Amino acid sequence: MPAISIVIPVYNGSTTIQETIESVLNQTFQDIEILIINDGSKDETLEVISKFEDPRIQVFSYSNAGLAISRNRGIAKATGDYIAFLDADDLWTSDKLQAQWQALQENPDVAVAYSWTDYIDESSQFLFSGRRTSLSGDVYPELLVRNLLENGSNPLIRQQALKEIGDFDPSVNAAADRDMYLRLAARYSFICVPSPQILYRVSAQSMSANLTQQEQHSVAVIEKAFKQAPQSLQHLKKQSLANIYKYLAWKSLQGLPSPQKGRTATRYSLQYARHEPELLKQWKFVLKMLVKSTACALLPPRQSQALFKK
């Protein structure tokens, strides 16, 4: 049996799946199986995958059911002692699996290894760095406040831990990875590999671009988590919700400005201000976001962009 099972859900990913698979095949750690879960793709995804002749690649096709269910289908097929998930438009650096696997070997009491993330555009060019958080051990309190792992393509997880906490929750599809991490962190220790090894692709078509669903599912995950969290951590809830709306306000202003984006950003900025427990310290951010969102709503796109640059 392979040491690591890699689950790659894909839906209409013909433009990115080849580079994603190549980033797995180029890993320095080679004791792997690659489980590609075709979630009812209607483009040339299967044709692109068929070009690879590596016997470690297995393809399973289903009718479209969404990301969370596709990941669960991959878990059911996995035979490795460790499982990693990789979205069909993201990439890994060649040392990702080796470094995370080694971290878990050296820390047998730890269930999850995670790394840092860099963000890339649709042409795989670097955009910006993610958080450089290096927390290890009991990360549950911090994970309640913000998603340390940032995305679903990050961690390497002991399969036994996944069996014990259960599958991804399809009812919060857009935030199912954070829900999973919270359930893991409530019971197990994490370890950080302090190196940018996940390349997360930012595109208009990505699920994270659907902000309404992202808001609904993210808030639902936080409500669920704090219902189960101990009383000593309940004071973190407002900050947790504030961070969600801060991210959504920032995300809503990405790309070409428009009146709709301006209105959306205004709503999220006001929600952020409502929940932020240290609002007086964050007034500059709120003011900046409100100025940007108002400019989007009232000014032509070129004038809005010029104002943003200033």
Secondary structure, DSSP 4 states (H G I P E B T S, - for coil): --SEEEEEEESS-TTTHHHHHHHHHT-S---EEEEEEEES--SSHHHHHTT---TTEEEEEE----HHHHHHHHHHH--SSEEEE--TT-EE-TTHHHHHHHHHHH-TTEEEEEEEEEEE-TTS-EEEE-------B--HHHHHHS-TT-STT--EEEHHHHHHH----GGGGGGHHHHHHHHHHTTSEEEEEEEEEEEEEP-TTSGGG-HHHHHHHHHHHHHHHHHHS-GGGGGGHHHHHHHHHHHHHHHHT-SS--HHHHHHHHHHHHHHHHH-TTGGGGHHHHHHHHHHHHHHHHS-HHHHHHHHH-
